Structure formats: structure tokens, C-alpha cells
Amino acid sequence: MIGHPSNIPQKLASGSVLDAVTNPNFVEHDADVFGGNSGCGLFDAAGTLIGIHVLSSGVRYVTAPSGGCNVVAVCGVNASCDVKPLAYDPRRLKTELSAEIRTELGIPPT
């Protein structure tokens, strides 16, 4: 994933696709995303866009084990996250385009 969350210049995060079948509109993943990552691209190892990030886990920071300062929440490591990050599957968009727009964009008919 490549994005610019929390007003940082750029953040690259790796992860895995957890589920791309249950909900055909979304790719569930475990990339380390922050608030502000919405709209960034989720790419496979070949560099193909496989998702557009739209939903984070909602847990951003937790208290450090030593107390005091907050640290970044990592689902399954130092935070429990009921919601997994989701990315909109751009292949779904292709199926919803009209024939006119598909032709204009150079996308072959389904």
C-alpha cells in the first residue's frame, strides 16, 4: 500500500490479502494503515492495483506497555481489532460501467 496518512510525506506498508471472496466489492487486508490512508492504492507483488483503501480498523493508537506515551496499534500484536481494513476492489467498478463509458475508457466488453 502506498499512501500519505496522518500528514506524513509517504508511507509504504506491506501486508496480505485476507479475504477477496466473501464480499465481492472489497478486499480485506492486513496492511498497516492509518487515518488518512483512504483512497490510496493497494498493489500486488507485480504492481497491479488490486484495491483502493476505504476502511481502517478504527484502532490507531494504544498505550505503550511501559505506560505514558501512545504507540501505533498493530492489530493482533498490541491491539484487538474487530474490523479488518478494507479496500474497494477496482475490478468491481468495471462491471458497473455502462457500455458507453467502457468504450470511451478502452475497457473491453465483459
Secondary structure per residue as TSV (DSSP state, phi and psi in degrees):
chain	resnum	aa	ss	phi	psi
A	1	M	-	360.0	139.2
A	2	I	E	-123.7	124.3
A	3	G	E	-156.6	-177.9
A	4	H	-	-133.2	62.8
A	5	P	G	-79.7	159.3
A	6	S	G	49.4	35.3
A	7	N	G	61.5	27.4
A	8	I	-	-94.0	155.7
A	9	P	S	-58.5	-47.0
A	10	Q	-	-167.3	141.8
A	11	K	E	-131.3	126.2
A	12	L	E	-104.3	130.0
A	13	A	-	-133.5	132.1
A	14	S	-	-99.2	164.0
A	15	G	-	-179.6	-167.5
A	16	S	-	-128.7	151.9
A	17	V	E	-78.0	124.3
A	18	L	E	-92.7	-34.0
A	19	D	E	-161.3	123.4
A	20	A	S	-127.0	17.3
A	21	V	S	-116.1	-45.6
A	22	T	S	-55.2	-48.7
A	23	N	S	-117.6	107.1
A	24	P	T	-64.7	-10.3
A	25	N	T	-87.2	-16.9
A	26	F	E	-132.8	154.8
A	27	V	E	-111.8	118.1
A	28	E	E	-85.6	132.9
A	29	H	E	-140.1	174.0
A	30	D	-	-124.0	23.6
A	31	A	-	-64.0	148.4
A	32	D	-	-77.1	97.9
A	33	V	-	-113.9	153.2
A	34	F	-	-121.9	170.1
A	35	G	T	-59.5	135.2
A	36	G	T	99.5	-6.5
A	37	N	-	-78.9	-12.0
A	38	S	T	-55.5	134.1
A	39	G	T	94.2	-9.6
A	40	C	-	-81.8	160.6
A	41	G	E	-85.8	142.7
A	42	L	E	-110.7	120.1
A	43	F	E	-117.7	149.8
A	44	D	-	-85.9	-179.3
A	45	A	T	-62.0	-24.5
A	46	A	T	-86.8	-2.8
A	47	G	S	89.2	9.7
A	48	T	-	-82.9	132.7
A	49	L	E	-66.3	119.7
A	50	I	E	-116.0	-5.7
A	51	G	E	-168.2	156.1
A	52	I	E	-119.7	112.4
A	53	H	E	-61.4	130.8
A	54	V	E	-130.6	-17.2
A	55	L	E	-147.3	124.2
A	56	S	-	-93.8	176.5
A	57	S	-	-70.1	-19.9
A	58	G	S	90.9	-15.6
A	59	V	-	-100.9	112.7
A	60	R	-	-102.4	-44.7
A	61	Y	E	-136.2	150.4
A	62	V	E	-132.7	162.3
A	63	T	E	-68.7	135.1
A	64	A	-	-60.5	148.4
A	65	P	T	-54.2	-32.1
A	66	S	T	-82.9	-2.0
A	67	G	S	85.8	177.8
A	68	G	S	79.6	-107.2
A	69	C	S	-68.2	155.4
A	70	N	E	-87.6	151.9
A	71	V	E	-126.7	164.1
A	72	V	E	-64.2	133.7
A	73	A	-	-78.0	129.6
A	74	V	-	-119.4	110.4
A	75	C	B	-55.2	130.4
A	76	G	T	84.4	-10.7
A	77	V	T	-108.4	-60.9
A	78	N	T	-125.4	10.0
A	79	A	B	-148.6	146.4
A	80	S	-	-96.9	126.9
A	81	C	-	-124.3	113.7
A	82	D	S	-72.8	-27.9
A	83	V	S	-108.9	130.2
A	84	K	-	-92.0	148.6
A	85	P	-	-59.4	144.2
A	86	L	E	-124.4	144.9
A	87	A	E	-125.3	136.1
A	88	Y	E	-67.1	133.2
A	89	D	-	-83.2	111.6
A	90	P	H	-64.5	-19.5
A	91	R	H	-65.2	-28.9
A	92	R	H	-64.5	-39.8
A	93	L	H	-58.9	-39.6
A	94	K	H	-58.6	-34.1
A	95	T	H	-75.4	-16.7
A	96	E	H	-98.5	-2.0
A	97	L	S	-81.0	143.9
A	98	S	-	-69.7	161.5
A	99	A	H	-58.3	-39.3
A	100	E	H	-59.2	-50.3
A	101	I	H	-68.1	-37.4
A	102	R	H	-59.2	-44.7
A	103	T	H	-62.7	-45.5
A	104	E	H	-61.8	-36.1
A	105	L	H	-85.9	-5.9
A	106	G	T	76.9	24.6
A	107	I	-	-92.6	124.1
A	108	P	-	-60.7	152.4
A	109	P	-	-61.3	152.8
A	110	T	-	-74.2	360.0
